[in-house]
Amino acid sequence: MIPSHVRIFVCTEPVDMRRSFDGLALAARERLGKDPREGGLFVFANKRSNRLKVLWFDRNGYCLLYKRLHRALFRLPSDGGGASVQIDGAALGTLLAGVDCPPRGTTTTRERRFGTLQ
């Protein structure tokens, strides 16, 4: 459980998941305009929305949580085109759970593009 006073920022733009501690801290400063050393959790996802990293600064160093989903995607919140969205701990839990995707090959290309055939 994350305490209610902890600020959680979700970057709404995809980030290269090869970035590690310093690269994500730089992304937090440049894209979100926040300094990770001042507190809070910073959430970043890749372009395909199947990998997610959470960065935070603990008393004397950075911590990183990395999650990769199989047969599911992260559904990032959006807020009118801004670079970041602030969420609470419950929303982070929902985000980390992901959303199931149908298995590959169960629908035809036409069904994916135009909806269910009738």
C-alpha positions as CSV (number, residue, x, y, z in Angstrom):
1,M,0.0,0.0,0.0
2,I,1.4,3.4,-1.0
3,P,0.7,6.2,1.5
4,S,-1.8,8.8,0.3
5,H,0.7,11.6,0.6
6,V,3.1,10.1,-2.0
7,R,2.7,11.8,-5.4
8,I,2.7,9.6,-8.4
9,F,3.4,11.0,-11.9
10,V,2.7,9.0,-15.1
11,C,4.5,10.0,-18.2
12,T,2.0,9.9,-21.0
13,E,4.6,9.7,-23.8
14,P,6.5,6.5,-24.5
15,V,10.0,6.1,-23.2
16,D,12.9,3.9,-24.4
17,M,13.0,1.1,-21.9
18,R,16.7,0.7,-22.3
19,R,17.0,3.8,-20.0
20,S,18.0,3.0,-16.5
21,F,18.2,5.1,-13.3
22,D,19.9,8.2,-14.6
23,G,18.2,8.2,-18.0
24,L,14.7,7.9,-16.4
25,A,15.6,10.6,-13.8
26,L,16.6,12.9,-16.8
27,A,13.3,12.0,-18.5
28,A,11.4,13.0,-15.3
29,R,13.2,16.4,-15.3
30,E,12.9,17.1,-19.0
31,R,9.5,15.7,-19.9
32,L,7.7,16.1,-16.7
33,G,9.4,19.1,-15.2
34,K,9.9,17.3,-11.9
35,D,13.0,16.5,-9.9
36,P,12.8,12.8,-8.7
37,R,15.0,13.6,-5.7
38,E,12.2,15.8,-4.3
39,G,10.0,12.7,-3.8
40,G,7.3,10.9,-5.6
41,L,7.0,8.0,-8.0
42,F,7.6,8.4,-11.7
43,V,5.9,5.9,-14.1
44,F,7.2,5.3,-17.6
45,A,5.9,2.9,-20.3
46,N,7.2,1.8,-23.7
47,K,5.6,2.4,-27.0
48,R,3.8,-1.0,-27.1
49,S,2.5,-0.5,-23.5
50,N,3.7,-3.9,-22.4
51,R,6.7,-2.7,-20.3
52,L,6.6,-0.3,-17.4
53,K,9.2,1.2,-15.1
54,V,8.6,3.1,-11.9
55,L,11.4,5.3,-10.5
56,W,11.7,6.8,-7.1
57,F,14.4,8.3,-4.9
58,D,15.0,6.7,-1.5
59,R,17.0,8.5,1.1
60,N,20.3,7.8,-0.6
61,G,19.7,6.4,-4.1
62,Y,17.3,5.6,-6.9
63,C,15.0,2.6,-6.9
64,L,13.5,1.0,-10.0
65,L,10.6,-1.3,-10.4
66,Y,10.4,-2.9,-13.9
67,K,7.3,-4.9,-15.0
68,R,6.8,-6.7,-18.4
69,L,3.4,-8.0,-19.2
70,H,2.6,-11.2,-21.3
71,R,-0.7,-11.2,-23.1
72,A,-1.7,-7.9,-21.5
73,L,-1.1,-4.2,-21.8
74,F,-0.8,-1.2,-19.5
75,R,-3.6,1.3,-20.0
76,L,-2.0,4.6,-19.2
77,P,-4.3,7.5,-18.1
78,S,-4.5,10.5,-20.3
79,D,-5.3,14.1,-19.4
80,G,-5.9,16.2,-22.4
81,G,-2.5,15.9,-24.1
82,G,-0.3,16.9,-21.2
83,A,3.1,15.2,-20.7
84,S,2.1,13.7,-17.4
85,V,-0.9,12.8,-15.2
86,Q,-0.9,12.6,-11.4
87,I,-2.6,9.6,-10.0
88,D,-3.1,8.0,-6.5
89,G,-2.0,4.7,-5.1
90,A,-5.2,2.8,-6.1
91,A,-4.9,4.0,-9.7
92,L,-1.3,2.8,-9.7
93,G,-2.3,-0.6,-8.5
94,T,-4.9,-0.8,-11.3
95,L,-2.3,0.4,-13.8
96,L,0.2,-2.3,-12.7
97,A,-2.4,-5.0,-13.1
98,G,-2.7,-4.3,-16.8
99,V,-5.6,-5.1,-19.2
100,D,-5.9,-8.5,-20.8
101,C,-5.4,-8.8,-24.6
102,P,-7.1,-11.4,-26.7
103,P,-4.7,-14.2,-27.8
104,R,-3.2,-13.7,-31.2
105,G,-4.9,-15.4,-34.1
106,T,-8.4,-15.4,-32.5
107,T,-9.7,-12.6,-34.7
108,T,-9.3,-11.9,-38.4
109,T,-7.7,-8.8,-39.6
110,R,-11.1,-7.5,-40.8
111,E,-12.6,-8.0,-37.4
112,R,-9.8,-6.1,-35.7
113,R,-10.1,-3.2,-38.1
114,F,-13.9,-2.9,-38.5
115,G,-15.4,-4.7,-35.5
116,T,-17.3,-7.9,-35.3
117,L,-18.8,-9.2,-38.6
118,Q,-22.5,-9.8,-38.7
